[in-house]
Amino acid sequence: MHKTIHEQKTLLLNTTPYTINIIRTSRRKRSIALSIPSHENITIRAPLRTTIQEIDTFLSQQTNWLIKKIIVLQNYAALKEEHKKNLDLTPYSKQQILTKFLERATFWSTQLKVEFKKLLLSNAKKRWGSCTAENVIRINAVLIKVPVELLDYVIVHELCHVRHKNHSPYFWKMVASVMPDYQTRRNQLNQLGCSLL
């Protein structure tokens, strides 16, 4: 029969106390593992024979990584909260949305030195945007409710398809040429995905 011990301890990170859930089990586990599903849920899983001193040593070695991870998760949580507030705003008109998107697309097309045929609004359920073979750009209208840096990522992504009709290394190199942090923006947008579409 497998045996499991559940414990908790408090860890101070940058003067902020965090509760660490410790799960020690007799199941076939050979090493200590740390997981953080959210900034409020930090869990350590370890073999049953692991001592608290060994866990403390492991935590001290992971402190810098923990702090960085918690900051990222807190930013995601704040972004989701901002989105919830945005959902309560009076809906924009289609013309307001189109004007905003065209303004951003014009700016970024100049930076990328590409030309698109026209920009249309989309109500797709599973896509942020698209670019046709004729270089017609479609951007999902719900993106009017996200921070402009996330809207810009989608616009830059689709504008790069004007030149590269694929996701080759050349495509991503073009995206990065004007938006070095595109991966961070893409990850933040994916975090909002389920609540937006």
C-alpha positions in Angstrom: 0.0 0.0 0.0 1.3 3.4 -0.9 1.9 5.9 1.9 1.6 9.7 1.4 2.4 12.5 3.8 1.0 16.0 3.2 2.7 19.0 4.9 2.9 22.7 4.6 5.6 25.3 5.3 5.9 29.0 4.8 8.7 30.4 2.6 9.6 34.1 2.5 10.4 35.4 -1.0 11.2 39.1 -1.3 9.7 39.6 2.2 6.4 38.0 1.0 5.3 34.8 2.7 4.2 31.9 0.5 2.7 28.6 1.6 4.5 25.6 0.2 2.5 22.4 -0.1 4.8 19.4 0.5 3.7 15.9 -0.6 6.0 13.0 0.3 5.0 9.6 -1.2 6.2 6.1 -1.2 5.3 5.8 -4.9 8.1 5.3 -7.3 9.5 8.8 -7.2 13.3 9.2 -7.1 13.8 13.0 -7.0 12.2 16.2 -5.6 10.0 18.1 -8.1 8.6 21.6 -7.8 5.4 22.8 -9.6 3.6 26.1 -9.6 0.2 26.0 -11.4 -0.4 29.5 -10.1 1.4 32.1 -8.0 -0.8 31.0 -5.1 -0.2 27.3 -5.5 3.4 26.1 -4.9 3.8 22.3 -4.5 6.8 20.1 -3.8 6.6 16.4 -4.4 9.3 14.2 -3.0 10.1 10.5 -2.1 8.8 9.5 1.3 12.3 9.2 2.7 13.2 12.8 1.9 13.9 14.9 5.0 12.7 18.4 5.6 16.3 19.5 5.6 16.7 18.1 2.1 13.6 19.9 1.0 14.8 23.2 2.6 18.1 22.8 0.7 16.2 22.2 -2.6 14.1 25.3 -2.0 17.1 27.5 -1.3 18.6 26.3 -4.6 15.4 27.2 -6.5 14.8 30.6 -4.9 15.7 32.8 -7.9 13.8 30.6 -10.3 10.8 30.7 -8.0 10.8 34.5 -7.7 10.9 34.9 -11.5 8.2 32.3 -12.1 5.9 33.9 -9.5 6.3 37.3 -11.1 5.3 35.9 -14.5 2.3 34.2 -13.0 1.2 37.3 -11.2 1.5 39.3 -14.4 -0.7 36.7 -16.1 -3.3 37.0 -13.3 -3.3 40.8 -13.6 -3.7 40.5 -17.3 -6.7 38.2 -16.9 -8.2 40.6 -14.3 -7.8 43.6 -16.7 -9.5 41.6 -19.4 -12.5 40.9 -17.1 -12.8 44.6 -16.6 -12.6 45.3 -20.3 -15.5 42.9 -20.9 -17.8 45.2 -18.9 -17.0 48.2 -21.2 -19.6 49.4 -23.7 -19.0 47.6 -26.9 -17.0 49.5 -29.6 -18.6 50.1 -33.0 -17.2 48.1 -35.9 -15.9 51.4 -37.4 -14.0 52.2 -34.2 -12.4 48.8 -34.1 -11.5 48.9 -37.8 -10.0 52.4 -37.5 -7.9 51.2 -34.5 -6.7 48.1 -36.3 -5.9 50.0 -39.5 -3.9 52.5 -37.5 -1.7 49.7 -35.9 -1.5 47.8 -39.2 -0.3 50.8 -41.1 2.3 51.6 -38.5 3.7 48.0 -38.5 3.6 47.5 -42.2 5.9 50.6 -42.5 8.3 49.0 -40.0 8.2 45.7 -41.8 8.3 47.3 -45.3 5.4 45.2 -46.5 2.1 46.1 -48.1 -1.3 44.5 -47.5 -4.3 44.7 -49.8 -6.8 45.5 -47.1 -7.8 44.8 -43.5 -11.1 43.2 -42.5 -12.6 42.3 -39.1 -13.1 38.7 -38.2 -15.4 37.0 -35.7 -13.6 33.6 -36.0 -14.0 31.4 -32.9 -10.5 29.8 -33.0 -8.2 32.3 -34.8 -6.8 35.6 -33.9 -6.1 36.6 -37.5 -5.3 35.4 -41.0 -3.6 36.5 -44.2 -4.9 35.3 -47.6 -2.8 34.6 -50.7 -4.0 38.0 -51.9 -2.6 39.6 -48.8 -6.0 40.4 -47.3 -5.5 40.7 -43.5 -8.3 39.6 -41.1 -8.0 40.4 -37.4 -10.4 39.1 -34.8 -12.6 42.0 -33.5 -12.4 40.8 -29.9 -8.7 41.9 -29.8 -10.0 45.5 -29.3 -10.3 44.5 -25.7 -6.8 43.3 -25.1 -3.7 45.5 -24.3 -2.3 47.1 -27.4 1.0 45.2 -27.2 -1.0 41.9 -27.7 -3.0 43.3 -30.6 0.3 44.5 -32.1 1.6 40.9 -31.9 -1.3 39.5 -33.9 -1.0 42.3 -36.5 2.8 41.8 -36.9 2.3 38.1 -37.2 -0.2 38.4 -40.0 1.8 41.1 -41.8 4.8 38.8 -41.8 2.6 36.3 -43.7 2.5 38.8 -46.5 6.1 37.8 -47.3 6.2 34.3 -45.8 3.1 32.2 -46.2 4.3 29.7 -43.6 5.9 29.5 -40.2 9.4 28.9 -41.3 12.5 30.2 -39.4 12.5 33.1 -41.9 9.0 34.0 -40.8 9.8 34.0 -37.1 13.1 35.9 -37.8 11.0 38.6 -39.5 8.6 38.8 -36.6 11.5 39.1 -34.1 13.2 41.8 -36.2 10.5 44.3 -35.1 9.2 42.6 -32.0 12.0 40.8 -30.0 9.6 39.9 -27.2 7.0 38.3 -29.4 7.1 35.0 -27.5 6.2 36.8 -24.3 3.3 38.5 -26.0 2.2 35.3 -27.7 2.2 33.5 -24.3 0.2 36.2 -22.7 -2.4 36.2 -25.5 -2.7 32.4 -25.2 -3.4 32.8 -21.4 -6.4 35.0 -22.3 -7.5 32.8 -25.2 -10.2 30.7 -23.6 -11.9 33.8 -22.1 -11.8 35.8 -25.3 -12.8 33.4 -28.0 
